[in-house]
């Protein structure tokens, strides 16, 4: 592998790690800033909810499959996916 290819791969990996950390921080912020009335209400899936599940699957060794699903839904990254497709995406991710 050439040095440029190796550098590109490392940069992509670093970017992926950063996205996972952002997802974790958003989840923790949401967990510690929510009140009881919010917890009782049924709410729509958010980017943070989906990111949390995808990050966990990725940590468990399913990074390639998660990436393929994102591409299947027409995006290179989760933030590019239409929120109306979150439930369907999560349904597919859960079986990994």
C-alpha positions in Angstrom: 0.0 0.0 0.0 1.4 3.4 -0.9 1.9 6.0 1.7 -1.0 8.1 0.3 -3.4 5.2 0.4 -2.3 4.4 3.9 -2.8 8.0 5.0 -6.2 8.2 3.3 -7.3 5.0 5.2 -6.0 6.3 8.5 -7.8 9.7 8.0 -11.1 7.9 7.1 -10.7 5.8 10.3 -10.0 8.9 12.4 -13.1 10.6 10.9 -15.2 7.6 11.7 -14.0 7.6 15.3 -14.8 11.3 15.6 -18.4 10.6 14.3 -18.8 7.9 17.0 -17.5 10.2 19.7 -20.0 12.9 18.6 -22.8 10.4 18.8 -21.8 9.3 22.2 -21.6 12.9 23.5 -25.0 13.7 22.0 -26.5 10.7 23.7 -24.9 11.5 27.0 -26.1 15.1 26.8 -29.6 13.9 26.0 -29.6 11.4 28.8 -28.6 13.9 31.4 -30.6 16.8 30.2 -34.0 15.2 29.8 -36.8 15.5 32.3 -39.5 13.0 33.3 -42.2 14.5 31.2 -40.1 14.0 28.1 -39.4 10.4 29.0 -43.1 9.6 29.3 -43.9 11.0 25.8 -43.4 8.8 22.8 -41.1 10.6 20.5 -39.9 10.1 16.9 -36.5 8.6 16.2 -33.8 11.2 16.2 -30.4 11.3 14.6 -28.9 10.8 18.0 -31.0 7.7 18.7 -30.0 6.1 15.4 -26.3 7.1 15.8 -26.2 5.5 19.2 -27.4 2.1 17.8 -25.1 2.3 14.7 -22.1 3.2 16.9 -22.7 0.3 19.1 -23.0 -2.1 16.2 -19.8 -0.6 14.8 -17.9 -1.2 18.0 -19.1 -4.8 18.0 -17.4 -5.4 14.7 -20.1 -4.6 12.2 -18.6 -1.4 10.7 -18.5 -2.7 7.1 -22.2 -3.9 7.3 -23.3 -0.5 8.8 -21.5 1.3 6.0 -23.2 -0.9 3.4 -26.6 -0.1 4.9 -25.9 3.6 4.9 -25.0 3.4 1.2 -28.2 1.3 0.6 -30.2 4.2 2.1 -28.4 6.6 -0.3 -25.8 8.2 2.0 -22.1 8.1 2.9 -22.9 9.1 6.4 -25.9 9.0 8.8 -26.5 12.7 8.8 -27.3 12.5 5.1 -30.2 10.0 5.5 -33.8 11.2 5.5 -35.2 11.0 9.0 -38.3 9.3 7.7 -36.0 6.3 6.9 -34.6 5.9 10.4 -37.0 3.2 11.6 -36.4 1.1 8.5 -32.6 1.5 8.8 -32.7 0.5 12.5 -34.8 -2.5 11.7 -32.1 -3.7 9.4 -29.3 -2.8 11.7 -30.8 -4.7 14.6 -30.4 -8.1 12.7 -26.6 -7.6 12.4 
